[in-house]
Amino acid sequence: MARNQKAVPKLADWARSEDVASPDALDSFDSTTAAALRAAVEILTSEGWEAVTPVNVAARAHMERSEIDSIWADRNALVRDAVRSVAIKAATELLTNDGWDAVTQAKVAERSGLGRATLYRYWPKREDLVRDVVVGHMAIRTHIEPSGDFESDLLDELHNMATEMRERSLNTVLAAIIDRAEFQADQRKLKLEIHNSGTAVVRSLIQDAIARGELRSGTDIDASISLLVGPVVYRALVSDEPLGREFTSWLVRTFLDANGAAQPTRGRQKRA
């Protein structure tokens, strides 16, 4: 199994939730669902929502109608997911290119080609639209599949985080969230939600390493996350220093030198 694995959410679960995946999240669905939703989006943007039907989507995606019916319970759900995908893609482009204040129903409608009434139907309040875009965009897309080698797993997870901070402009959006969280209670909640989600794998790796005896039993998990993730965020937001593998390797080695168990265990491998 590949080390860098993407979760495969159920589209129905995503559609029922308040959170909306970012544009590249299609890649995280199973191939059948992703192909069907791409087809629905293509039809929506080229022919309009009236043409988004199970029959047309099946034809465009080269699938059987029964496959489409197994993904969406009815046409309304199909149209809803296509509309939300198009809107979120346009909103994310506005967020990363023009900034937080550019994400409004009017500007998203203009950029996406959807009607304003459609945007207001799904997001009556601008705050809800911004939240869905931010949560979807800030989600770390590539988490490692733990192998049991704590040092290697931790290094790869931090490297993935550092890479996405730069390549997907997560640093820009995170800076805006931190700024607004100082003055808005709802944004403080959003900031903590993103933090908890983004560091969940690191937390799990540390907990497992403590259980295996690779870290001292009294290791403070929250402090450890701060020591490991904090420098990545600092370089991305403040110092603008390199976030390459050399840096994340140094972070992991320094952490293990300070917190590793007195006797090495089999799970840990020495790095060159």
C-alpha positions in Angstrom: 0.0 0.0 0.0 1.3 3.4 -0.9 2.5 5.5 2.0 0.7 8.7 0.9 -2.9 7.7 0.9 -6.0 9.8 0.4 -9.2 9.1 2.4 -12.1 8.0 0.3 -15.2 9.7 1.7 -18.7 8.7 0.8 -20.2 11.4 -1.4 -23.6 11.0 0.3 -22.0 11.7 3.7 -20.2 14.8 2.3 -23.4 16.1 0.7 -25.3 15.8 3.9 -22.6 17.5 6.0 -22.1 21.2 6.4 -18.5 20.9 5.2 -17.8 21.0 1.5 -14.7 19.5 -0.2 -12.3 21.8 -2.1 -12.0 21.6 -5.9 -9.3 19.0 -5.9 -11.2 16.8 -3.5 -12.7 15.0 -6.5 -9.5 13.1 -6.5 -10.3 11.8 -3.0 -13.5 10.0 -4.0 -13.5 6.5 -5.5 -12.9 6.6 -9.3 -16.6 5.9 -10.2 -18.0 8.7 -8.0 -15.3 11.1 -9.1 -16.0 10.4 -12.8 -19.7 10.8 -12.3 -19.4 14.1 -10.5 -17.0 15.5 -13.1 -19.5 14.6 -15.8 -22.3 16.3 -13.8 -20.2 19.4 -13.4 -19.3 19.5 -17.1 -23.0 19.3 -18.0 -23.9 22.0 -15.4 -21.3 24.4 -16.7 -22.0 23.8 -20.4 -25.7 23.2 -20.6 -27.2 24.4 -17.3 -28.8 22.7 -14.3 -31.9 21.5 -16.2 -29.6 19.1 -18.2 -28.1 17.6 -15.1 -30.1 14.3 -15.0 -29.0 10.8 -14.2 -29.5 9.7 -17.8 -27.3 12.5 -19.2 -24.6 12.1 -16.5 -24.5 8.4 -17.2 -24.0 9.0 -20.9 -21.4 11.7 -20.4 -19.4 9.5 -17.9 -19.8 6.3 -20.0 -21.6 4.6 -17.2 -24.8 2.6 -16.6 -27.7 4.5 -15.2 -27.8 2.1 -12.3 -24.3 3.3 -11.3 -25.5 6.8 -11.1 -28.5 5.8 -9.1 -26.3 3.9 -6.6 -24.4 7.2 -5.9 -27.3 9.7 -5.7 -30.7 8.9 -4.3 -32.5 11.3 -6.6 -31.9 14.0 -9.2 -32.1 16.8 -6.6 -29.1 15.3 -4.8 -27.2 15.0 -8.1 -27.8 18.6 -9.0 -27.0 19.8 -5.5 -23.6 18.2 -5.5 -22.8 19.5 -9.0 -23.8 23.0 -8.0 -21.9 23.0 -4.7 -18.8 21.6 -6.5 -18.8 24.4 -9.1 -19.5 27.1 -6.4 -16.8 25.9 -4.1 -14.2 25.8 -6.9 -15.0 29.4 -7.8 -15.0 30.5 -4.2 -11.7 28.8 -3.5 -10.1 30.6 -6.5 -11.4 33.9 -5.2 -10.1 33.1 -1.7 -6.6 32.2 -2.8 -6.2 34.8 -5.5 -8.1 37.9 -4.2 -8.3 37.3 -0.4 -10.9 36.6 2.2 -13.1 39.6 1.5 -13.6 38.6 -2.1 -15.6 35.5 -1.2 -19.2 36.8 -1.5 -22.3 35.2 -3.1 -22.3 37.9 -5.8 -18.6 37.4 -6.8 -18.9 33.6 -6.6 -21.9 33.7 -8.8 -20.1 35.9 -11.3 -17.0 33.8 -11.4 -18.8 30.4 -11.6 -21.7 31.4 -13.9 -24.2 30.3 -11.3 -27.1 32.5 -10.5 -27.1 34.6 -7.3 -30.3 33.0 -6.2 -28.7 29.6 -6.4 -25.8 30.8 -4.2 -28.1 32.2 -1.6 -30.2 29.0 -1.7 -27.2 27.0 -0.5 -25.5 29.7 1.5 -28.0 32.2 2.9 -25.2 33.8 4.9 -21.8 34.8 3.6 -20.2 33.5 6.7 -21.4 30.0 5.9 -20.0 30.2 2.4 -16.6 31.4 3.6 -16.5 28.7 6.3 -17.2 25.9 3.8 -14.5 27.2 1.5 -11.9 27.6 4.2 -12.6 24.2 5.9 -12.4 22.4 2.5 -9.3 24.3 1.3 -7.4 24.0 4.6 -7.8 20.2 4.8 -4.5 18.4 4.4 -5.1 16.2 1.4 -2.2 13.8 1.7 -1.9 12.0 5.0 0.4 9.1 5.5 -0.7 5.6 6.0 1.2 4.7 9.2 3.7 1.9 8.8 4.7 1.4 12.4 8.1 3.1 11.9 7.5 6.2 14.1 10.4 8.3 12.9 9.7 7.7 9.2 6.0 8.2 9.6 6.4 11.4 11.5 8.9 12.8 9.0 6.6 12.0 6.0 3.5 13.5 7.7 5.4 16.8 8.5 6.9 16.9 5.1 3.4 16.5 3.5 2.1 19.3 5.7 5.0 21.6 4.9 4.6 20.9 1.1 0.9 21.7 1.1 1.3 24.9 3.1 3.3 26.3 0.2 1.9 24.5 -2.9 -1.7 25.0 -2.0 -1.4 28.5 -0.4 -2.6 27.2 2.9 -0.3 29.7 4.6 -2.2 32.6 3.1 -5.6 31.3 4.2 -4.3 30.3 7.7 -2.9 33.8 8.2 -6.3 35.3 7.4 -8.0 32.9 9.9 -5.6 33.7 12.7 -6.1 37.4 12.1 -9.9 37.2 12.3 -9.9 34.8 15.2 -8.5 37.5 17.4 -11.7 39.5 17.1 -14.5 37.0 16.0 -15.6 34.1 18.2 -16.8 32.0 15.3 -13.4 32.3 13.6 -11.7 31.2 16.8 -13.8 28.1 16.7 -12.9 27.6 13.0 -9.2 28.1 13.7 -9.3 25.4 16.4 -11.3 23.0 14.2 -8.7 23.4 11.4 -5.8 22.9 13.9 -7.4 19.7 15.4 -8.1 18.2 12.0 -4.7 19.1 10.5 -2.7 17.7 13.4 -4.9 14.5 14.0 -2.4 12.2 12.3 0.6 13.6 14.2 -1.3 13.2 17.5 -2.1 9.6 16.6 1.5 8.8 15.7 2.7 10.2 19.0 0.1 8.3 21.0 1.0 5.1 19.3 4.7 5.7 19.9 4.1 6.2 23.6 2.1 3.0 23.8 5.0 1.1 22.0 7.6 2.6 24.4 9.3 4.6 21.7 8.6 7.8 23.5 8.8 8.4 27.2 5.6 7.6 29.0 5.3 11.1 30.4 5.5 12.8 27.0 3.1 15.7 26.8 1.2 15.1 23.5 -0.1 18.7 23.1 3.3 20.2 23.7 4.9 17.7 21.3 2.5 18.7 18.6 3.4 22.4 19.2 7.1 21.5 19.0 6.7 19.6 15.7 4.0 21.6 13.9 4.7 25.0 15.3 8.0 25.5 13.4 6.4 24.5 10.1 3.6 27.1 10.6 6.2 29.7 11.7 8.3 29.3 8.6 5.2 29.4 6.4 3.6 32.5 8.0 6.5 34.5 9.5 10.0 33.9 8.4 9.5 32.6 4.9 12.4 30.2 5.3 12.7 26.9 3.4 10.2 24.1 4.3 12.1 21.3 2.6 12.7 17.8 3.8 16.0 18.8 5.4 14.2 21.1 7.8 11.4 18.5 8.7 14.1 15.9 9.2 15.9 18.1 11.6 12.6 18.7 13.5 12.0 15.0 13.9 15.5 14.1 14.9 15.6 17.0 17.5 12.3 15.9 18.9 13.3 12.2 19.2 16.7 13.1 20.8 14.8 15.0 23.5 11.8 12.7 24.0 12.8 9.2 22.8 12.9 6.3 25.2 16.2 5.5 26.8 16.6 2.2 24.9 15.9 2.2 21.2 13.1 -0.1 20.0 12.7 -2.1 16.9 10.2 0.3 15.3 12.8 3.1 15.0 15.3 3.1 12.2 18.5 5.2 12.1 18.5 7.8 9.3 21.6 8.9 7.4 
